[in-house]
Amino acid sequence: MGELGERLRQAREAKGLSLHAVEEATHIRSVFLQALEEERFADLPGDVYARGFVKTYANYLGLDAQDLLQRYRQAVGATSVEIPVILDEPLMHRSRSG
C-alpha cells in the first residue's frame, strides 16, 4: 500500500470509522473507498471520479485534499496537467458566397 492509501486508512481508523460508515456519509461506495486505501486505481470508474473520491474522502476525514490529490497524481503517474489549446483564429476560412 502506498502513502496515499495509508494516510486515508489511518485517518479513518483513528476516527473509529468503518468503510460502511464512510460510504453512508460520503455516498462513495465502500468498494471504491477500499480501492483508494489499497491504491487499486484501476478498480475505480475513471480518473475524474477517482479525483472526486479522493477530494471528498479527504475532506470528510479532515485531511488536506489538495495534498492528497497531488499524491494521487504522483501515484498514477500524472505529473502534469494537460491544458487545452484555445485557438484565436478559425481553423478554416469560409469563402464568401454571394
C-alpha distances in whole Angstrom, upper triangle without the diagonal:
4,7,8,6,6,10,11,10,12,15,15,15,18,20,20,19,18,17,20,22,20,21,24,24,23,24,20,20,17,16,15,14,11,10,10,8,5,6,9,12,14,15,16,20,20,19,22,20,17,18,20,18,16,19,20,17,17,21,21,19,21,18,19,19,20,18,15,16,17,13,13,16,14,11,13,16,19,20,23,25,28,31,33,37,40,43,46,48,49,48,51,54,56,60,62,65,68
4,6,6,6,9,10,11,12,14,16,16,18,20,21,20,20,18,22,23,20,22,25,25,22,24,21,21,19,18,16,14,13,12,10,8,8,7,10,12,15,16,16,20,19,18,20,19,16,16,19,17,14,17,19,16,16,19,20,18,19,16,17,16,17,14,12,14,13,10,10,13,11,8,11,13,16,17,20,22,25,28,31,34,37,40,43,46,46,45,49,52,54,58,60,63,66
4,6,5,6,9,10,10,12,14,15,16,18,20,19,20,18,22,22,20,21,25,24,22,24,21,21,19,19,17,15,14,14,11,9,10,9,13,14,17,18,18,21,20,18,20,20,16,16,18,16,13,16,18,15,13,17,18,16,17,13,14,14,15,11,9,12,12,8,9,12,11,9,13,14,16,16,20,21,25,28,31,34,37,40,43,45,46,46,49,52,54,58,60,63,66
4,5,5,6,9,10,11,13,14,15,17,19,18,18,16,20,20,17,18,22,20,18,20,17,18,17,16,14,12,12,11,8,7,9,7,11,11,15,16,15,18,17,15,17,16,13,12,14,12,9,12,14,11,10,14,15,13,14,11,11,11,12,9,6,9,9,6,7,10,10,8,11,13,15,15,18,19,23,25,28,32,34,38,40,43,44,43,47,50,52,56,58,60,63
4,5,5,6,8,10,11,12,14,16,17,15,15,13,17,17,15,16,20,19,17,19,15,16,14,13,12,9,9,9,6,4,6,6,9,10,14,14,14,17,17,16,18,16,13,13,15,12,10,13,14,11,11,15,15,13,15,12,14,13,15,13,9,12,13,10,9,13,13,10,13,15,17,18,21,22,25,28,30,34,36,40,43,45,46,45,49,52,54,57,60,62,65
4,5,5,6,8,10,10,12,14,15,15,15,14,18,18,16,18,21,20,19,21,18,18,16,16,15,12,11,12,9,6,8,9,12,14,17,17,17,21,21,20,21,20,16,17,18,15,13,15,16,13,12,16,16,13,15,13,14,15,16,14,11,14,15,11,12,16,15,13,16,18,20,21,24,25,28,31,34,37,39,43,46,48,49,48,52,55,57,61,63,65,68
4,6,5,6,9,10,10,12,14,14,15,14,18,18,15,17,20,19,17,20,18,19,17,17,16,13,13,13,10,8,11,11,15,16,19,19,18,21,21,20,21,19,16,16,17,14,11,13,14,11,9,13,13,10,11,9,11,12,14,11,9,12,13,10,12,15,15,13,16,19,20,20,23,24,27,30,33,36,38,42,44,47,48,48,51,54,56,60,62,64,67
4,6,5,6,9,10,11,13,11,12,11,14,14,11,14,16,15,14,16,14,15,13,14,12,9,10,11,8,6,10,10,13,14,18,17,16,19,19,18,19,17,14,14,14,11,9,11,11,8,7,11,10,8,10,8,11,11,13,12,9,12,14,12,12,15,16,14,16,19,20,21,23,24,27,29,32,35,37,41,44,47,47,47,50,53,55,59,61,63,66
4,6,5,6,8,10,11,10,10,9,13,13,11,14,16,16,15,17,15,15,12,13,13,9,9,11,9,6,9,11,14,15,18,17,17,20,21,20,21,19,16,17,17,14,12,14,14,10,11,14,13,10,13,12,14,14,17,16,13,15,17,15,14,18,18,16,18,21,23,24,27,27,30,33,35,39,41,44,47,50,50,50,53,56,58,62,64,66,69
4,5,5,6,9,10,10,11,12,16,15,13,16,19,18,17,20,18,19,16,17,17,13,12,15,13,9,12,14,17,19,22,21,21,24,24,23,24,22,19,19,20,17,14,16,16,13,12,14,13,10,12,11,14,15,18,16,13,17,18,16,16,20,20,18,21,23,25,25,28,29,32,34,37,41,43,46,49,52,53,52,56,59,60,64,66,68,71
4,6,5,6,9,9,11,12,15,14,12,15,17,15,15,18,17,18,16,18,17,13,13,16,13,11,14,15,18,19,23,22,21,24,24,23,23,21,18,18,18,15,13,14,14,10,9,11,10,6,8,8,11,13,16,14,12,16,18,16,16,20,20,19,21,24,25,25,28,28,31,33,36,40,41,45,47,50,51,51,55,57,59,63,65,67,70
4,5,5,6,5,7,8,11,10,8,12,14,12,13,15,14,15,13,15,14,11,11,14,12,10,13,15,18,19,22,20,19,22,23,23,23,20,18,18,18,14,13,14,13,9,10,12,9,7,10,10,14,14,18,17,14,17,19,18,17,21,22,20,22,25,26,27,29,29,32,34,37,40,42,46,48,51,52,52,55,58,59,63,65,67,70
4,5,5,6,7,9,12,11,11,14,16,15,16,18,17,17,14,17,17,13,13,16,14,11,14,17,19,21,24,22,22,25,26,26,26,23,21,21,21,18,17,18,17,13,13,15,13,10,13,13,17,18,21,20,17,20,22,20,20,24,24,22,24,27,28,29,32,32,35,38,40,44,46,49,52,55,55,55,58,61,63,66,68,70,73
4,5,8,10,13,15,14,13,17,18,17,17,20,19,20,18,20,20,16,16,19,17,14,17,19,22,23,27,25,25,27,28,27,28,25,23,23,22,20,18,19,18,14,14,15,13,10,11,12,16,18,21,19,17,21,23,20,21,25,25,24,26,29,30,30,33,33,36,38,41,45,46,50,52,55,56,56,60,62,64,68,69,72,74
4,6,9,11,13,11,11,14,15,14,15,18,18,19,17,19,19,15,16,19,18,15,19,21,23,24,27,26,24,27,28,27,27,25,23,23,21,19,17,18,16,13,13,13,11,8,10,12,16,17,21,20,18,21,23,22,22,26,26,25,27,30,31,31,33,33,37,38,41,44,46,50,52,55,55,56,59,62,63,67,68,71,73
4,7,10,12,10,10,14,14,14,16,18,18,18,16,18,19,15,16,19,18,15,18,21,23,25,27,25,25,27,29,28,28,26,24,24,23,20,19,20,18,15,15,16,13,11,14,15,19,20,24,23,21,23,26,24,24,28,28,26,29,32,32,33,36,36,39,41,43,47,48,52,54,57,57,57,61,64,65,69,70,72,75
4,7,8,6,7,10,11,11,12,14,14,15,12,15,16,12,13,16,16,14,17,19,21,22,25,22,21,24,26,26,25,22,21,21,20,17,17,18,15,12,14,14,11,10,13,15,18,19,22,22,19,22,24,23,22,26,27,25,27,30,30,32,34,33,36,38,40,44,46,49,52,54,55,55,58,61,62,66,67,69,72
4,5,5,6,9,10,11,12,14,13,12,9,12,13,10,11,14,14,12,15,18,19,20,23,20,20,22,24,25,25,21,20,21,20,16,17,18,16,13,15,16,13,12,16,17,20,20,24,23,20,22,25,23,22,26,27,24,26,29,30,32,34,34,36,38,40,44,46,49,52,54,54,54,57,60,61,65,67,69,71
4,5,5,6,9,10,10,11,10,9,6,9,10,7,7,11,11,10,13,15,16,17,19,16,16,18,20,21,21,18,16,18,17,13,14,16,14,11,14,15,12,12,16,16,20,19,22,22,18,20,23,21,20,23,24,22,23,27,27,29,31,31,33,35,37,41,43,46,49,51,51,51,54,57,58,62,63,65,68
4,5,5,6,9,10,10,10,8,6,10,11,9,10,14,14,14,16,18,18,20,21,18,17,19,22,23,23,19,18,20,18,15,16,18,15,13,16,17,14,14,18,19,22,21,24,25,21,23,26,24,22,26,28,25,26,29,30,32,34,33,35,37,39,42,44,47,50,52,52,52,55,58,59,62,64,65,68
4,5,5,6,9,10,10,10,9,13,13,11,13,16,16,15,18,20,21,21,24,21,19,21,23,24,23,20,19,20,18,15,16,17,14,12,15,15,11,12,15,17,20,20,23,24,21,22,26,24,23,26,28,26,27,30,31,32,34,33,36,37,39,43,44,48,50,53,52,52,55,58,59,63,64,66,68
4,5,5,6,8,8,9,8,11,11,8,11,14,13,12,16,17,18,19,21,18,17,18,20,21,20,17,16,17,15,12,13,13,10,8,11,12,8,9,13,14,17,16,20,20,17,19,22,21,19,23,25,23,24,27,27,29,30,29,32,34,35,39,40,44,46,49,49,49,52,55,56,60,61,63,65
4,6,5,5,5,5,5,9,9,8,10,13,13,13,16,17,18,18,20,17,15,16,18,19,19,15,15,16,14,11,13,14,11,9,13,14,11,12,16,17,19,18,21,22,19,19,23,22,20,23,25,23,23,27,27,29,30,29,31,33,34,38,39,43,45,48,48,47,50,53,54,58,59,61,63
4,6,6,8,8,9,13,13,11,14,17,16,17,20,21,21,21,23,20,18,19,21,22,21,18,18,19,16,14,16,16,13,12,15,15,11,13,17,19,21,20,23,24,21,22,26,25,23,26,29,27,27,30,30,32,33,32,34,35,37,40,41,45,47,49,49,49,52,55,55,59,60,62,64
4,6,8,10,11,15,14,12,15,17,16,17,20,21,22,22,24,21,19,20,21,22,20,17,17,18,15,13,14,14,10,10,13,12,8,11,13,16,18,17,20,22,19,20,24,23,22,25,27,26,26,30,29,31,32,30,32,34,35,39,40,43,45,48,48,48,51,54,54,58,59,61,63
4,5,8,10,13,11,10,13,15,14,15,18,19,19,19,21,18,16,16,18,18,16,13,14,14,11,9,11,11,7,7,10,10,7,10,13,14,16,14,18,19,17,17,21,21,19,22,24,23,23,26,25,27,28,27,29,30,31,35,36,39,42,44,44,44,48,50,51,55,56,58,60
4,6,9,12,10,10,14,15,14,16,19,19,19,18,20,17,15,15,17,18,16,13,14,15,12,10,13,13,9,10,14,13,11,14,17,18,20,17,20,22,19,19,23,22,20,23,25,24,24,27,26,28,29,27,29,30,31,35,36,39,42,44,44,44,47,49,50,54,55,56,59
4,6,8,7,7,10,11,11,13,15,15,15,15,16,14,11,12,14,15,14,10,10,12,10,7,10,11,9,8,12,13,11,13,16,17,18,16,19,20,17,16,20,20,17,20,22,20,20,24,23,25,26,25,27,29,30,33,35,38,41,43,43,42,45,48,49,53,54,56,59
4,5,5,6,9,10,11,13,14,15,14,14,15,12,10,11,14,16,16,12,12,14,13,10,13,15,12,11,15,16,14,16,19,19,21,19,22,23,19,19,22,21,19,21,24,21,21,24,24,27,28,27,29,31,32,36,37,40,43,45,45,44,47,50,51,54,56,58,60
4,5,5,6,8,10,10,12,14,13,14,15,12,11,13,16,17,18,14,13,16,15,11,13,15,13,11,15,16,14,15,18,19,21,19,22,22,19,19,22,21,18,21,23,21,21,24,25,27,29,28,30,33,34,38,39,43,46,48,47,47,50,53,54,57,59,61,64
4,6,5,6,9,10,10,12,10,11,12,9,9,11,14,16,17,13,12,16,15,12,14,17,15,13,16,19,17,17,21,21,22,20,23,23,19,19,22,20,18,20,22,19,19,23,23,26,28,27,29,32,33,37,39,42,45,47,46,46,48,52,53,56,58,60,63
4,5,5,6,9,10,10,9,9,10,7,6,9,11,12,13,10,9,12,11,8,10,13,12,11,14,16,15,16,19,18,20,17,19,20,16,16,19,17,14,17,19,16,16,20,20,23,24,24,26,28,29,33,35,38,41,43,43,42,45,48,50,53,55,57,60
4,5,5,6,9,10,10,10,13,10,9,12,14,14,15,12,10,12,12,8,9,12,11,8,11,14,12,12,16,15,17,15,18,18,14,15,18,16,14,17,19,16,16,20,21,23,25,24,27,29,31,34,36,40,43,45,45,44,48,51,52,55,57,59,62
4,5,5,6,8,8,10,12,10,10,13,15,16,17,14,12,15,15,11,12,15,14,11,14,17,15,15,18,17,19,18,20,19,16,17,19,17,15,18,19,16,17,20,21,24,26,26,28,31,33,37,39,42,45,47,47,46,50,53,54,58,60,62,65
4,5,5,6,5,7,9,6,7,11,12,13,15,13,10,13,14,11,11,15,15,12,14,18,17,17,20,18,19,17,19,19,15,15,17,15,12,15,16,13,13,17,18,21,23,23,25,28,30,34,36,39,43,45,44,43,47,50,51,55,57,59,62
4,5,5,6,7,10,9,8,12,12,12,14,11,8,10,11,8,8,11,12,9,11,14,14,14,16,15,16,14,16,15,11,12,14,12,9,13,14,11,12,15,16,19,21,21,23,26,28,32,34,38,41,43,43,42,46,49,50,54,56,58,61
4,5,8,10,13,12,12,15,16,16,17,15,12,13,15,11,10,13,14,10,11,15,14,13,16,14,16,15,17,15,12,13,15,13,11,15,15,12,14,17,19,21,23,24,26,29,31,35,37,41,44,46,46,46,49,52,54,58,60,62,65
4,5,8,11,10,11,15,16,16,18,16,13,15,17,14,13,16,17,14,15,19,18,17,20,18,19,18,19,18,14,15,17,14,12,15,15,12,13,16,18,21,23,24,27,30,32,36,38,42,45,47,47,46,49,53,54,58,60,62,65
4,5,9,9,10,13,13,13,16,14,11,13,15,12,11,15,16,14,14,18,18,17,20,17,18,16,17,16,12,13,14,11,9,12,12,8,9,13,15,17,20,21,23,26,28,32,35,38,41,43,43,42,46,49,51,54,57,59,62
4,6,6,7,11,12,12,15,14,11,13,16,13,13,17,17,16,17,20,20,20,22,20,21,19,20,19,15,15,17,14,11,13,14,10,10,14,15,18,21,21,23,27,28,32,35,38,41,43,43,42,45,48,50,53,56,58,61
4,5,5,9,8,8,12,11,8,10,13,11,11,15,16,15,16,19,20,20,22,20,20,17,18,17,14,13,14,13,9,11,12,9,8,11,13,16,18,18,20,23,25,28,31,34,37,39,39,38,41,44,46,50,52,54,57
4,5,8,8,9,13,12,10,13,15,14,14,18,19,18,20,23,23,23,25,23,23,21,21,21,18,16,18,16,13,14,15,12,10,13,14,18,19,20,21,24,25,28,31,34,38,39,39,37,40,44,45,49,51,53,56
4,7,8,11,13,11,10,13,15,13,14,17,18,17,19,22,21,22,25,23,24,21,22,22,18,17,19,18,14,16,17,14,13,16,17,21,22,22,23,26,27,31,33,36,40,41,41,39,42,46,47,50,53,54,58
4,6,8,10,7,6,10,11,9,11,14,15,14,16,19,19,20,22,21,21,18,19,20,16,15,17,16,13,14,16,14,12,16,16,19,21,20,21,24,25,28,31,34,37,39,38,37,40,43,45,48,51,52,55
4,7,8,6,7,11,11,10,13,15,15,16,18,20,20,22,24,23,23,20,21,22,18,16,19,19,15,16,18,16,14,17,17,20,21,20,20,23,23,27,29,32,35,37,36,35,38,41,42,45,47,49,52
4,6,5,6,9,10,10,12,14,15,16,18,20,21,22,24,22,22,18,19,20,17,14,17,17,13,13,16,14,12,14,13,17,17,16,16,19,20,23,25,28,32,33,33,32,35,38,39,43,45,47,50
4,5,5,6,9,10,10,12,14,15,16,18,20,21,22,20,19,16,15,17,14,11,13,14,10,10,13,12,9,12,10,14,14,12,13,16,17,21,23,26,30,32,31,30,34,37,38,42,44,46,49
4,5,5,6,9,10,11,12,14,15,17,18,20,21,20,18,15,15,17,15,11,14,15,12,11,15,15,13,15,12,15,15,13,14,15,16,20,22,25,28,30,30,30,33,36,37,41,43,45,48
4,5,5,6,9,10,10,12,14,15,16,18,20,19,18,14,15,17,15,12,15,16,12,13,16,15,14,16,15,18,18,16,17,19,20,24,25,29,32,34,33,33,36,39,40,44,46,48,50
4,5,5,6,9,10,10,12,14,15,16,18,16,16,13,14,15,12,9,12,12,9,10,13,12,11,14,13,16,17,15,17,19,21,25,27,30,33,35,35,35,38,41,42,46,48,50,53
4,5,5,6,9,10,11,12,14,15,16,14,13,10,10,12,9,7,10,11,8,9,12,12,11,13,12,14,14,13,15,17,19,23,25,28,31,34,34,33,37,40,41,45,47,49,52
4,5,5,6,8,10,11,12,14,15,14,14,10,11,14,11,9,13,14,11,12,16,15,15,17,15,17,18,16,18,19,21,24,26,29,32,34,35,35,38,41,42,46,47,49,52
4,5,5,6,8,10,10,12,14,13,13,10,12,14,11,10,13,13,11,13,16,15,15,18,17,19,20,18,21,22,24,28,29,33,35,38,38,38,41,44,45,49,51,53,55
4,6,5,6,8,10,11,12,10,10,7,9,10,7,6,10,10,8,11,13,12,13,16,15,17,18,17,20,22,24,28,29,33,36,38,39,38,42,45,46,50,52,54,57
4,6,5,6,9,10,10,9,9,5,7,10,8,7,10,11,10,12,15,15,15,18,16,17,18,17,20,21,23,27,28,32,34,37,38,38,41,44,45,49,51,53,56
4,6,5,6,9,10,10,11,8,11,13,11,10,14,15,13,16,18,18,18,21,20,21,22,20,23,24,26,29,31,34,37,39,40,40,43,46,47,51,52,54,57
4,6,5,6,9,8,10,8,12,13,10,11,14,14,12,16,18,17,18,21,20,21,23,22,25,26,28,32,33,37,39,42,43,43,46,49,50,54,56,58,60
4,5,5,6,5,6,5,9,9,7,9,12,12,12,15,16,16,17,20,19,20,21,21,24,26,28,32,33,37,39,42,43,43,46,49,51,54,56,58,61
4,5,5,6,7,6,10,11,10,11,14,15,15,17,19,19,21,23,22,22,23,22,25,26,28,32,33,37,39,42,43,43,46,49,50,54,56,58,60
4,6,8,10,9,13,14,13,14,17,17,17,20,22,21,22,25,24,25,26,25,28,29,31,35,36,40,42,45,45,46,49,52,53,57,58,60,63
4,6,9,10,13,13,12,14,17,16,16,19,21,20,22,25,24,25,27,26,29,31,33,37,38,42,44,47,47,48,51,54,55,59,61,63,65
4,7,8,12,12,11,14,16,16,17,20,21,21,23,25,25,25,26,26,29,30,33,36,37,41,43,46,47,47,51,53,55,59,60,62,65
4,6,9,8,8,11,13,13,14,17,18,18,20,22,21,21,23,23,26,27,30,34,35,39,41,44,45,45,49,52,53,57,59,61,64
4,6,5,6,9,10,11,12,15,16,17,19,20,19,19,20,20,23,24,27,31,32,36,38,41,42,43,46,49,51,54,56,59,61
4,5,5,6,9,10,10,12,14,15,16,18,17,17,18,17,20,22,24,28,29,33,35,38,39,40,43,46,47,51,53,55,58
4,5,5,6,9,10,11,12,14,15,16,15,14,15,14,18,19,22,25,27,30,32,36,37,37,41,43,45,49,51,53,56
4,5,5,6,9,10,11,12,14,15,14,13,15,15,19,21,24,27,29,33,35,38,39,39,43,46,48,52,54,56,59
4,5,5,6,9,10,10,12,14,13,14,15,16,19,21,24,28,30,33,36,39,40,40,43,46,48,52,54,56,59
4,5,5,6,9,10,11,12,11,11,13,12,16,18,21,24,26,30,32,35,36,36,39,42,44,48,50,53,55
4,5,5,6,9,10,10,9,9,10,11,15,17,20,23,26,29,32,35,36,36,39,42,44,48,50,53,56
4,5,5,6,9,10,10,10,13,14,17,20,23,26,29,32,35,38,39,38,42,45,47,51,53,56,59
4,5,5,6,8,8,10,12,13,16,19,22,25,28,31,34,37,37,37,40,43,45,49,51,54,57
4,5,5,6,5,6,8,9,13,15,18,22,24,28,31,33,34,33,37,40,42,46,48,51,54
4,6,5,6,6,9,12,15,18,21,24,27,30,33,36,36,36,39,42,45,48,51,53,57
4,6,8,9,12,14,17,20,23,26,29,33,36,38,39,37,41,44,47,50,53,55,58
4,6,8,11,13,15,18,21,24,27,30,33,35,36,34,38,41,43,47,50,52,55
4,6,9,11,13,17,19,22,25,28,32,34,34,33,36,40,42,46,48,51,54
4,6,7,10,13,16,19,22,25,28,30,31,30,34,37,39,43,45,48,51
4,7,10,13,16,19,22,25,28,30,31,30,34,37,40,43,46,49,52
4,6,9,13,15,18,21,24,27,28,27,31,34,36,40,42,45,48
4,6,10,13,15,19,21,24,25,25,28,31,34,37,40,42,46
4,6,9,12,16,19,21,22,21,25,28,30,34,36,39,42
4,6,9,12,15,18,19,19,23,25,28,31,34,37,40
4,6,10,13,15,16,15,19,22,24,28,30,33,36
4,6,10,12,13,13,16,19,22,25,27,30,33
4,7,9,10,11,15,17,19,23,25,28,31
4,5,7,8,12,13,16,20,22,25,28
4,7,9,12,13,16,19,20,24,26
4,6,9,9,12,15,17,20,23
4,5,7,9,13,15,18,21
4,7,10,13,16,19,22
4,6,9,12,15,19
4,6,9,12,16
4,6,9,12
4,6,10
4,6
4
